[in-house]
Amino acid sequence: MDYPLTVKFFMLTGVLAWGMLFYMAILWIKHRQIPKKFSASATLLAILGLIPFMIRLDAIIFLALPAFLFVIYLCHYSWSTPVTSKHA
């Protein structure tokens, strides 16, 4: 299938956001520090990945909404937890 370049870009950002969410969830489960820039980037990529579906009012938004809310939570978690020293 041939998609326009902008659609390919949004698909790529969605795939990257899912991968980053997976990595952040692993860090969260293991009680490790989630880098702040990484969590902010994942949130922005998730927003970019949802834009085409919001424009078309696609029903897949309801499937992606729990994951998007989890990204928001992990971003809040990473910014609210104090940074731990590696040498402590």
FISE-120211 format. One line per field, with one value per residue: residue number from 0; residue in one letter; chain; x, y, z of N, C-alpha, C in turn. Coordinates in Angstrom, 3 decimals. Atoms other than C-alpha are relative to their C-alpha. Example, Ala and Ser with C-alpha at 12.3 -4.5 7.8 and 13.67 -1.06 7.14 Angstrom:
% FISE-120211
nr	(0_1)
rest	(A_S)
kette	(A_A)
nx	(0.890_-0.820)
ny	(-1.190_-1.190)
nz	(0.000_-0.060)
cax	(12.300_13.670)
cay	(-4.500_-1.060)
caz	(7.800_7.140)
cx	(0.900_-0.770)
cy	(1.200_1.090)
cz	(0.000_0.730)
***
This chain:
% FISE-120211
nr	(0_1_2_3_4_5_6_7_8_9_10_11_12_13_14_15_16_17_18_19_20_21_22_23_24_25_26_27_28_29_30_31_32_33_34_35_36_37_38_39_40_41_42_43_44_45_46_47_48_49_50_51_52_53_54_55_56_57_58_59_60_61_62_63_64_65_66_67_68_69_70_71_72_73_74_75_76_77_78_79_80_81_82_83_84_85_86_87)
rest	(M_D_Y_P_L_T_V_K_F_F_M_L_T_G_V_L_A_W_G_M_L_F_Y_M_A_I_L_W_I_K_H_R_Q_I_P_K_K_F_S_A_S_A_T_L_L_A_I_L_G_L_I_P_F_M_I_R_L_D_A_I_I_F_L_A_L_P_A_F_L_F_V_I_Y_L_C_H_Y_S_W_S_T_P_V_T_S_K_H_A)
kette	(A_A_A_A_A_A_A_A_A_A_A_A_A_A_A_A_A_A_A_A_A_A_A_A_A_A_A_A_A_A_A_A_A_A_A_A_A_A_A_A_A_A_A_A_A_A_A_A_A_A_A_A_A_A_A_A_A_A_A_A_A_A_A_A_A_A_A_A_A_A_A_A_A_A_A_A_A_A_A_A_A_A_A_A_A_A_A_A)
nx	(0.840_-0.762_0.549_-0.733_-1.140_0.432_0.619_-1.110_-0.642_0.821_-0.061_-1.301_0.012_0.815_-0.792_-1.026_0.646_0.315_-1.272_-0.454_0.909_-0.403_-1.235_0.326_0.737_-0.983_-0.693_0.955_0.212_-1.219_-0.221_-1.184_0.246_0.329_-0.569_1.032_0.066_0.549_1.450_0.608_-0.037_1.016_1.307_0.165_0.173_1.342_0.942_-0.138_0.531_1.464_0.596_0.804_1.208_0.919_0.540_0.997_0.935_-0.059_0.330_-1.213_-0.366_0.443_-0.936_-1.292_0.137_-0.649_-1.456_-0.354_0.107_-1.121_-1.171_0.117_-0.319_-1.427_-0.690_0.172_-0.784_-1.428_-0.314_0.284_-0.902_-1.323_-1.080_-0.860_-1.399_-0.481_-1.121_0.438)
ny	(-1.175_-1.239_-1.059_-1.267_-0.106_-0.436_1.146_0.866_-0.642_0.207_1.426_0.230_-0.549_0.897_1.198_-0.404_-0.259_1.291_0.572_-0.755_0.352_1.333_-0.150_-0.719_0.922_0.916_-0.742_-0.253_1.269_0.318_-1.108_-0.751_-1.389_-0.247_-1.304_-1.011_-0.341_1.162_0.056_-1.129_0.332_1.028_-0.651_-0.784_0.930_0.588_-1.020_-0.055_1.236_0.022_-1.104_0.382_0.715_-0.994_-0.776_0.833_0.487_1.453_0.686_0.548_-0.909_0.593_1.068_-0.599_-0.928_0.467_-0.089_-1.417_-0.440_0.603_-0.819_-1.232_0.347_0.269_-1.285_-0.657_0.771_-0.251_-1.374_-0.228_0.770_-0.626_0.682_0.737_0.029_1.335_0.334_0.059)
nz	(0.000_0.092_-0.833_0.095_-0.904_-1.332_-0.671_-0.393_-1.146_-1.187_-0.328_-0.621_-1.359_-0.819_-0.289_-0.962_-1.289_-0.621_-0.460_-1.163_-1.094_-0.447_-0.774_-1.230_-0.863_-0.585_-1.056_-1.082_-0.702_-0.745_-0.938_0.414_0.387_1.405_0.362_0.230_1.429_0.693_-0.220_0.709_1.431_0.251_-0.043_1.229_1.121_-0.108_0.488_1.463_0.569_-0.079_0.772_1.175_-0.410_-0.560_1.123_0.688_-1.021_0.093_-1.255_-0.613_-1.091_-1.259_-0.330_-0.334_-1.123_-1.241_0.136_-0.027_-1.393_-0.715_0.342_-0.784_-1.387_-0.132_0.128_-1.303_-0.966_0.185_-0.390_-1.419_-0.856_-0.085_0.708_-0.922_0.403_0.350_-0.873_-1.403)
cax	(0.000_1.199_0.590_1.429_4.640_2.807_0.787_3.997_5.516_2.577_2.650_6.348_5.795_3.049_5.343_8.128_5.717_4.575_8.193_9.063_5.975_7.075_10.544_9.119_6.749_9.673_11.563_8.436_7.872_11.505_11.238_13.989_14.297_12.602_14.615_12.629_13.548_12.673_9.220_8.513_9.583_7.338_4.385_4.966_5.341_2.126_0.297_1.708_0.768_-2.847_-3.381_-4.455_-6.932_-8.383_-8.822_-10.688_-12.614_-11.528_-12.745_-9.180_-8.763_-10.737_-8.298_-5.263_-6.659_-5.612_-2.056_-1.993_-3.193_-0.523_2.117_0.813_0.992_4.546_5.608_4.155_5.813_9.226_9.010_7.712_10.202_13.517_16.633_18.639_22.392_24.110_26.965_24.825)
cay	(0.000_3.458_6.076_9.771_10.785_12.513_9.374_7.319_9.842_9.577_5.766_5.786_8.062_5.744_2.719_4.578_5.677_2.085_0.923_3.689_2.888_-0.748_0.263_2.732_0.060_-2.324_0.346_1.105_-2.569_-2.964_0.226_1.946_5.611_6.630_9.385_12.615_13.474_9.956_10.090_13.545_12.357_9.300_11.501_13.837_10.907_9.371_12.636_12.804_9.166_9.805_12.940_11.212_9.015_12.004_13.883_10.958_10.268_6.645_4.167_2.948_5.986_4.113_1.203_3.480_5.682_3.430_3.246_7.006_7.602_5.188_7.211_10.363_8.631_7.383_10.854_12.304_9.521_10.180_13.914_13.540_10.945_12.275_11.416_8.724_8.723_5.780_5.915_5.738)
caz	(0.000_-0.796_1.879_1.740_3.492_6.354_7.118_7.144_9.560_11.961_11.729_12.587_15.585_16.814_16.559_18.367_21.088_21.684_21.912_24.349_26.429_26.587_27.822_30.362_31.686_32.183_34.131_36.179_37.032_38.125_40.245_38.276_37.444_34.179_32.460_32.308_28.717_27.625_29.210_27.791_24.328_24.589_25.532_22.594_20.190_21.529_20.880_17.349_16.747_17.751_15.634_12.379_14.241_16.092_12.813_11.230_14.473_14.258_16.884_17.476_19.727_22.382_22.164_22.383_25.160_28.101_26.772_26.225_29.793_31.047_29.175_30.860_34.261_33.664_32.545_35.759_37.763_36.225_36.899_40.471_41.746_43.037_41.084_42.830_42.750_41.090_43.612_46.760)
cx	(0.885_-0.714_0.761_1.093_-0.415_-0.638_1.080_0.720_-0.796_-0.032_1.308_0.038_-0.847_0.758_1.091_-0.593_-0.344_1.264_0.524_-0.886_0.369_1.240_-0.264_-0.758_0.938_0.762_-0.905_-0.235_1.208_0.373_1.307_-0.410_-0.299_0.571_-1.091_-0.137_-0.615_-1.514_-0.713_-0.032_-1.058_-1.398_-0.251_-0.190_-1.370_-1.057_0.059_-0.587_-1.515_-0.671_-0.807_-1.297_-1.015_-0.650_-1.096_-1.092_-0.118_-0.256_1.232_0.514_-0.380_0.888_1.341_-0.066_0.604_1.526_0.461_-0.067_1.122_1.295_-0.018_0.362_1.502_0.824_-0.099_0.851_1.487_0.385_-0.233_0.910_1.365_1.045_0.884_1.410_0.416_1.099_-0.408_-0.001)
cy	(1.239_1.091_1.290_0.063_0.417_-1.145_-0.979_0.563_-0.245_-1.470_-0.328_0.547_-0.864_-1.255_0.323_0.234_-1.304_-0.673_0.692_-0.289_-1.365_0.081_0.710_-0.902_-1.008_0.691_0.219_-1.264_-0.351_1.086_0.734_1.397_0.084_1.368_0.996_0.345_-1.140_-0.058_1.150_-0.264_-1.042_0.603_0.804_-0.899_-0.666_0.981_0.086_-1.245_-0.068_1.043_-0.476_-0.712_0.944_0.810_-0.793_-0.498_-1.522_-0.633_-0.578_0.897_-0.617_-1.170_0.561_0.888_-0.526_0.079_1.449_0.542_-0.592_0.752_1.292_-0.276_-0.224_1.271_0.766_-0.690_0.320_1.410_0.241_-0.798_0.669_-0.842_-0.675_-0.046_-1.434_-0.464_-0.149_-1.400)
cz	(0.000_0.790_-0.252_1.071_1.410_0.778_0.458_1.221_1.278_0.408_0.714_1.422_0.928_0.392_1.020_1.383_0.711_0.521_1.245_1.211_0.573_0.885_1.330_0.966_0.654_1.125_1.209_0.826_0.861_1.008_-0.289_-0.421_-1.503_-0.350_-0.403_-1.479_-0.805_0.149_-0.698_-1.504_-0.350_-0.001_-1.266_-1.216_0.036_-0.487_-1.515_-0.661_0.010_-0.886_-1.209_0.368_0.629_-1.116_-0.708_0.935_-0.060_1.370_0.685_1.125_1.344_0.420_0.452_1.234_1.306_-0.061_0.052_1.429_0.854_-0.293_0.802_1.464_0.182_-0.153_1.319_1.063_-0.124_0.430_1.486_0.930_0.032_-0.724_1.033_-0.557_-0.302_0.953_1.457_0.551)
***
